[in-house]
């Protein structure tokens, strides 16, 4: 179960919470047994993004929930966190798996 990282009242996210064309959502896992948000380590943070399901390659489409994909919010190359930015900024800064996926979907 995931909740928005900046939510003061943790509400479980659903695929409908992530909108196509909107900025990515940063989320924390939450233990459903005790509603404990697992935000004690930056390594737990997840980046959620909805992409056009028809534009996904077969492997990504199998792992997506109606176009919603989830990735670690920590860049594996530099161990730095992703920041929420515009679609244009995300497309131009693409450089790892998520970056390459987004770059392939970028218009133009």
CNS distance restraints for C-alpha pairs under 8 A (distance, minus, plus):
assign (resid   1 and name CA) (resid  12 and name CA) 6.21 0.50 0.50
assign (resid   1 and name CA) (resid  13 and name CA) 7.30 0.50 0.50
assign (resid   1 and name CA) (resid  29 and name CA) 5.71 0.50 0.50
assign (resid   1 and name CA) (resid  30 and name CA) 5.45 0.50 0.50
assign (resid   1 and name CA) (resid  31 and name CA) 6.83 0.50 0.50
assign (resid   1 and name CA) (resid  32 and name CA) 6.73 0.50 0.50
assign (resid   2 and name CA) (resid  12 and name CA) 5.60 0.50 0.50
assign (resid   2 and name CA) (resid  13 and name CA) 5.67 0.50 0.50
assign (resid   2 and name CA) (resid  27 and name CA) 5.97 0.50 0.50
assign (resid   2 and name CA) (resid  28 and name CA) 5.51 0.50 0.50
assign (resid   2 and name CA) (resid  29 and name CA) 4.42 0.50 0.50
assign (resid   2 and name CA) (resid  30 and name CA) 5.61 0.50 0.50
assign (resid   3 and name CA) (resid   7 and name CA) 7.21 0.50 0.50
assign (resid   3 and name CA) (resid  10 and name CA) 5.68 0.50 0.50
assign (resid   3 and name CA) (resid  11 and name CA) 5.68 0.50 0.50
assign (resid   3 and name CA) (resid  12 and name CA) 4.94 0.50 0.50
assign (resid   3 and name CA) (resid  13 and name CA) 5.46 0.50 0.50
assign (resid   3 and name CA) (resid  27 and name CA) 5.25 0.50 0.50
assign (resid   3 and name CA) (resid  28 and name CA) 5.48 0.50 0.50
assign (resid   3 and name CA) (resid  29 and name CA) 6.38 0.50 0.50
assign (resid   3 and name CA) (resid  30 and name CA) 6.64 0.50 0.50
assign (resid   3 and name CA) (resid  37 and name CA) 7.85 0.50 0.50
assign (resid   4 and name CA) (resid  10 and name CA) 7.05 0.50 0.50
assign (resid   4 and name CA) (resid  11 and name CA) 7.52 0.50 0.50
assign (resid   4 and name CA) (resid  12 and name CA) 7.91 0.50 0.50
assign (resid   4 and name CA) (resid  13 and name CA) 7.18 0.50 0.50
assign (resid   4 and name CA) (resid  25 and name CA) 6.84 0.50 0.50
assign (resid   4 and name CA) (resid  26 and name CA) 5.96 0.50 0.50
assign (resid   4 and name CA) (resid  27 and name CA) 4.32 0.50 0.50
assign (resid   4 and name CA) (resid  28 and name CA) 6.39 0.50 0.50
assign (resid   5 and name CA) (resid  25 and name CA) 7.99 0.50 0.50
assign (resid   5 and name CA) (resid  26 and name CA) 5.43 0.50 0.50
assign (resid   5 and name CA) (resid  27 and name CA) 4.42 0.50 0.50
assign (resid   5 and name CA) (resid  28 and name CA) 5.54 0.50 0.50
assign (resid   5 and name CA) (resid  45 and name CA) 7.77 0.50 0.50
assign (resid   6 and name CA) (resid  26 and name CA) 7.93 0.50 0.50
assign (resid   6 and name CA) (resid  27 and name CA) 7.95 0.50 0.50
assign (resid   7 and name CA) (resid  11 and name CA) 7.57 0.50 0.50
assign (resid  10 and name CA) (resid  37 and name CA) 7.74 0.50 0.50
assign (resid  13 and name CA) (resid  17 and name CA) 5.79 0.50 0.50
assign (resid  14 and name CA) (resid  18 and name CA) 7.41 0.50 0.50
assign (resid  15 and name CA) (resid  65 and name CA) 6.68 0.50 0.50
assign (resid  15 and name CA) (resid  66 and name CA) 7.40 0.50 0.50
assign (resid  15 and name CA) (resid  68 and name CA) 6.45 0.50 0.50
assign (resid  18 and name CA) (resid  22 and name CA) 7.73 0.50 0.50
assign (resid  18 and name CA) (resid  24 and name CA) 7.79 0.50 0.50
assign (resid  18 and name CA) (resid  25 and name CA) 7.14 0.50 0.50
assign (resid  18 and name CA) (resid  48 and name CA) 7.28 0.50 0.50
assign (resid  18 and name CA) (resid  49 and name CA) 6.48 0.50 0.50
assign (resid  18 and name CA) (resid  50 and name CA) 5.92 0.50 0.50
assign (resid  18 and name CA) (resid  68 and name CA) 7.03 0.50 0.50
assign (resid  19 and name CA) (resid  49 and name CA) 7.75 0.50 0.50
assign (resid  19 and name CA) (resid  50 and name CA) 5.93 0.50 0.50
assign (resid  20 and name CA) (resid  49 and name CA) 7.76 0.50 0.50
assign (resid  20 and name CA) (resid  50 and name CA) 5.00 0.50 0.50
assign (resid  20 and name CA) (resid  51 and name CA) 5.93 0.50 0.50
assign (resid  20 and name CA) (resid  52 and name CA) 7.00 0.50 0.50
assign (resid  21 and name CA) (resid  50 and name CA) 7.28 0.50 0.50
assign (resid  21 and name CA) (resid  51 and name CA) 7.40 0.50 0.50
assign (resid  21 and name CA) (resid  87 and name CA) 7.71 0.50 0.50
assign (resid  22 and name CA) (resid  50 and name CA) 7.87 0.50 0.50
assign (resid  22 and name CA) (resid  87 and name CA) 7.74 0.50 0.50
assign (resid  23 and name CA) (resid  49 and name CA) 7.27 0.50 0.50
assign (resid  23 and name CA) (resid  84 and name CA) 6.82 0.50 0.50
assign (resid  23 and name CA) (resid  85 and name CA) 6.66 0.50 0.50
assign (resid  23 and name CA) (resid  86 and name CA) 6.19 0.50 0.50
assign (resid  23 and name CA) (resid  87 and name CA) 6.53 0.50 0.50
assign (resid  24 and name CA) (resid  47 and name CA) 6.46 0.50 0.50
assign (resid  24 and name CA) (resid  48 and name CA) 5.53 0.50 0.50
assign (resid  24 and name CA) (resid  49 and name CA) 4.71 0.50 0.50
assign (resid  24 and name CA) (resid  50 and name CA) 7.65 0.50 0.50
assign (resid  24 and name CA) (resid  84 and name CA) 6.52 0.50 0.50
assign (resid  24 and name CA) (resid  85 and name CA) 7.91 0.50 0.50
assign (resid  25 and name CA) (resid  47 and name CA) 5.82 0.50 0.50
assign (resid  25 and name CA) (resid  48 and name CA) 5.03 0.50 0.50
assign (resid  25 and name CA) (resid  49 and name CA) 6.42 0.50 0.50
assign (resid  25 and name CA) (resid  84 and name CA) 7.68 0.50 0.50
assign (resid  26 and name CA) (resid  45 and name CA) 6.82 0.50 0.50
assign (resid  26 and name CA) (resid  46 and name CA) 5.75 0.50 0.50
assign (resid  26 and name CA) (resid  47 and name CA) 4.74 0.50 0.50
assign (resid  26 and name CA) (resid  48 and name CA) 6.24 0.50 0.50
assign (resid  26 and name CA) (resid  73 and name CA) 7.30 0.50 0.50
assign (resid  26 and name CA) (resid  84 and name CA) 7.85 0.50 0.50
assign (resid  27 and name CA) (resid  45 and name CA) 5.76 0.50 0.50
assign (resid  27 and name CA) (resid  46 and name CA) 5.10 0.50 0.50
assign (resid  27 and name CA) (resid  47 and name CA) 6.31 0.50 0.50
assign (resid  27 and name CA) (resid  48 and name CA) 7.23 0.50 0.50
assign (resid  28 and name CA) (resid  37 and name CA) 6.53 0.50 0.50
assign (resid  28 and name CA) (resid  38 and name CA) 6.15 0.50 0.50
assign (resid  28 and name CA) (resid  39 and name CA) 6.00 0.50 0.50
assign (resid  28 and name CA) (resid  44 and name CA) 6.38 0.50 0.50
assign (resid  28 and name CA) (resid  45 and name CA) 5.05 0.50 0.50
assign (resid  28 and name CA) (resid  46 and name CA) 6.14 0.50 0.50
assign (resid  29 and name CA) (resid  37 and name CA) 6.02 0.50 0.50
assign (resid  29 and name CA) (resid  38 and name CA) 5.48 0.50 0.50
assign (resid  29 and name CA) (resid  39 and name CA) 7.51 0.50 0.50
assign (resid  29 and name CA) (resid  44 and name CA) 6.99 0.50 0.50
assign (resid  29 and name CA) (resid  45 and name CA) 7.39 0.50 0.50
assign (resid  29 and name CA) (resid  46 and name CA) 7.82 0.50 0.50
assign (resid  30 and name CA) (resid  35 and name CA) 5.91 0.50 0.50
assign (resid  30 and name CA) (resid  36 and name CA) 5.39 0.50 0.50
assign (resid  30 and name CA) (resid  37 and name CA) 4.21 0.50 0.50
assign (resid  30 and name CA) (resid  38 and name CA) 5.66 0.50 0.50
assign (resid  31 and name CA) (resid  35 and name CA) 5.21 0.50 0.50
assign (resid  31 and name CA) (resid  36 and name CA) 5.15 0.50 0.50
assign (resid  31 and name CA) (resid  37 and name CA) 6.41 0.50 0.50
assign (resid  31 and name CA) (resid  38 and name CA) 7.29 0.50 0.50
assign (resid  32 and name CA) (resid  36 and name CA) 7.24 0.50 0.50
assign (resid  38 and name CA) (resid  44 and name CA) 6.90 0.50 0.50
assign (resid  39 and name CA) (resid  44 and name CA) 6.56 0.50 0.50
assign (resid  39 and name CA) (resid  45 and name CA) 7.23 0.50 0.50
assign (resid  40 and name CA) (resid  44 and name CA) 7.78 0.50 0.50
assign (resid  41 and name CA) (resid  45 and name CA) 7.68 0.50 0.50
assign (resid  42 and name CA) (resid  74 and name CA) 7.69 0.50 0.50
assign (resid  42 and name CA) (resid  81 and name CA) 7.96 0.50 0.50
assign (resid  43 and name CA) (resid  72 and name CA) 7.52 0.50 0.50
assign (resid  43 and name CA) (resid  73 and name CA) 7.49 0.50 0.50
assign (resid  43 and name CA) (resid  74 and name CA) 6.54 0.50 0.50
assign (resid  44 and name CA) (resid  72 and name CA) 7.60 0.50 0.50
assign (resid  44 and name CA) (resid  73 and name CA) 7.99 0.50 0.50
assign (resid  45 and name CA) (resid  72 and name CA) 6.40 0.50 0.50
assign (resid  45 and name CA) (resid  73 and name CA) 5.37 0.50 0.50
assign (resid  45 and name CA) (resid  74 and name CA) 7.47 0.50 0.50
assign (resid  46 and name CA) (resid  70 and name CA) 6.47 0.50 0.50
assign (resid  46 and name CA) (resid  71 and name CA) 5.73 0.50 0.50
assign (resid  46 and name CA) (resid  72 and name CA) 4.75 0.50 0.50
assign (resid  46 and name CA) (resid  73 and name CA) 4.77 0.50 0.50
assign (resid  47 and name CA) (resid  70 and name CA) 5.56 0.50 0.50
assign (resid  47 and name CA) (resid  71 and name CA) 5.20 0.50 0.50
assign (resid  47 and name CA) (resid  72 and name CA) 5.90 0.50 0.50
assign (resid  47 and name CA) (resid  73 and name CA) 4.92 0.50 0.50
assign (resid  48 and name CA) (resid  68 and name CA) 6.76 0.50 0.50
assign (resid  48 and name CA) (resid  69 and name CA) 5.76 0.50 0.50
assign (resid  48 and name CA) (resid  70 and name CA) 4.58 0.50 0.50
assign (resid  48 and name CA) (resid  71 and name CA) 6.65 0.50 0.50
assign (resid  49 and name CA) (resid  68 and name CA) 5.50 0.50 0.50
assign (resid  49 and name CA) (resid  69 and name CA) 5.50 0.50 0.50
assign (resid  49 and name CA) (resid  70 and name CA) 6.62 0.50 0.50
assign (resid  50 and name CA) (resid  66 and name CA) 7.90 0.50 0.50
assign (resid  50 and name CA) (resid  67 and name CA) 5.09 0.50 0.50
assign (resid  50 and name CA) (resid  68 and name CA) 4.08 0.50 0.50
assign (resid  50 and name CA) (resid  69 and name CA) 6.21 0.50 0.50
assign (resid  51 and name CA) (resid  55 and name CA) 7.64 0.50 0.50
assign (resid  51 and name CA) (resid  56 and name CA) 7.62 0.50 0.50
assign (resid  51 and name CA) (resid  67 and name CA) 4.87 0.50 0.50
assign (resid  51 and name CA) (resid  68 and name CA) 6.22 0.50 0.50
assign (resid  51 and name CA) (resid  69 and name CA) 7.52 0.50 0.50
assign (resid  52 and name CA) (resid  56 and name CA) 6.92 0.50 0.50
assign (resid  52 and name CA) (resid  67 and name CA) 5.68 0.50 0.50
assign (resid  53 and name CA) (resid  61 and name CA) 6.58 0.50 0.50
assign (resid  53 and name CA) (resid  66 and name CA) 6.09 0.50 0.50
assign (resid  53 and name CA) (resid  67 and name CA) 4.42 0.50 0.50
assign (resid  55 and name CA) (resid 105 and name CA) 6.73 0.50 0.50
assign (resid  56 and name CA) (resid  60 and name CA) 5.96 0.50 0.50
assign (resid  56 and name CA) (resid  61 and name CA) 5.46 0.50 0.50
assign (resid  56 and name CA) (resid  67 and name CA) 7.75 0.50 0.50
assign (resid  56 and name CA) (resid 105 and name CA) 7.94 0.50 0.50
assign (resid  57 and name CA) (resid  61 and name CA) 6.00 0.50 0.50
assign (resid  58 and name CA) (resid  62 and name CA) 6.24 0.50 0.50
assign (resid  59 and name CA) (resid  63 and name CA) 6.77 0.50 0.50
assign (resid  60 and name CA) (resid  64 and name CA) 6.13 0.50 0.50
assign (resid  60 and name CA) (resid  69 and name CA) 7.98 0.50 0.50
assign (resid  61 and name CA) (resid  65 and name CA) 7.88 0.50 0.50
assign (resid  61 and name CA) (resid  67 and name CA) 6.99 0.50 0.50
assign (resid  63 and name CA) (resid  69 and name CA) 7.30 0.50 0.50
assign (resid  64 and name CA) (resid  68 and name CA) 5.20 0.50 0.50
assign (resid  64 and name CA) (resid  69 and name CA) 5.04 0.50 0.50
assign (resid  64 and name CA) (resid  70 and name CA) 7.94 0.50 0.50
assign (resid  65 and name CA) (resid  69 and name CA) 6.87 0.50 0.50
assign (resid  71 and name CA) (resid  98 and name CA) 7.18 0.50 0.50
assign (resid  73 and name CA) (resid  81 and name CA) 5.68 0.50 0.50
assign (resid  73 and name CA) (resid  82 and name CA) 5.53 0.50 0.50
assign (resid  74 and name CA) (resid  79 and name CA) 5.58 0.50 0.50
assign (resid  74 and name CA) (resid  80 and name CA) 5.46 0.50 0.50
assign (resid  74 and name CA) (resid  81 and name CA) 4.44 0.50 0.50
assign (resid  74 and name CA) (resid  82 and name CA) 6.14 0.50 0.50
assign (resid  75 and name CA) (resid  79 and name CA) 5.05 0.50 0.50
assign (resid  75 and name CA) (resid  80 and name CA) 5.46 0.50 0.50
assign (resid  75 and name CA) (resid  81 and name CA) 6.09 0.50 0.50
assign (resid  75 and name CA) (resid  82 and name CA) 6.77 0.50 0.50
assign (resid  75 and name CA) (resid  96 and name CA) 7.90 0.50 0.50
assign (resid  76 and name CA) (resid  80 and name CA) 7.83 0.50 0.50
assign (resid  76 and name CA) (resid  96 and name CA) 7.96 0.50 0.50
assign (resid  77 and name CA) (resid  96 and name CA) 7.77 0.50 0.50
assign (resid  85 and name CA) (resid  89 and name CA) 6.05 0.50 0.50
assign (resid  85 and name CA) (resid  90 and name CA) 6.58 0.50 0.50
assign (resid  86 and name CA) (resid  90 and name CA) 6.37 0.50 0.50
assign (resid  87 and name CA) (resid  91 and name CA) 6.13 0.50 0.50
assign (resid  88 and name CA) (resid  92 and name CA) 6.18 0.50 0.50
assign (resid  89 and name CA) (resid  93 and name CA) 6.10 0.50 0.50
assign (resid  90 and name CA) (resid  94 and name CA) 6.22 0.50 0.50
assign (resid  90 and name CA) (resid  99 and name CA) 7.45 0.50 0.50
assign (resid  90 and name CA) (resid 102 and name CA) 7.53 0.50 0.50
assign (resid  91 and name CA) (resid  99 and name CA) 7.13 0.50 0.50
assign (resid  91 and name CA) (resid 102 and name CA) 6.01 0.50 0.50
assign (resid  91 and name CA) (resid 103 and name CA) 5.24 0.50 0.50
assign (resid  91 and name CA) (resid 106 and name CA) 6.20 0.50 0.50
assign (resid  92 and name CA) (resid 103 and name CA) 7.44 0.50 0.50
assign (resid  93 and name CA) (resid  99 and name CA) 7.09 0.50 0.50
assign (resid  94 and name CA) (resid  98 and name CA) 7.32 0.50 0.50
assign (resid  94 and name CA) (resid  99 and name CA) 3.61 0.50 0.50
assign (resid  94 and name CA) (resid 100 and name CA) 5.74 0.50 0.50
assign (resid  94 and name CA) (resid 102 and name CA) 6.90 0.50 0.50
assign (resid  94 and name CA) (resid 103 and name CA) 6.01 0.50 0.50
assign (resid  95 and name CA) (resid  99 and name CA) 4.76 0.50 0.50
assign (resid  95 and name CA) (resid 100 and name CA) 5.89 0.50 0.50
assign (resid  96 and name CA) (resid 100 and name CA) 5.74 0.50 0.50
assign (resid  97 and name CA) (resid 101 and name CA) 6.14 0.50 0.50
assign (resid  98 and name CA) (resid 102 and name CA) 6.15 0.50 0.50
assign (resid  99 and name CA) (resid 103 and name CA) 5.99 0.50 0.50
assign (resid 100 and name CA) (resid 104 and name CA) 6.15 0.50 0.50
assign (resid 101 and name CA) (resid 105 and name CA) 6.57 0.50 0.50
assign (resid 102 and name CA) (resid 106 and name CA) 6.17 0.50 0.50
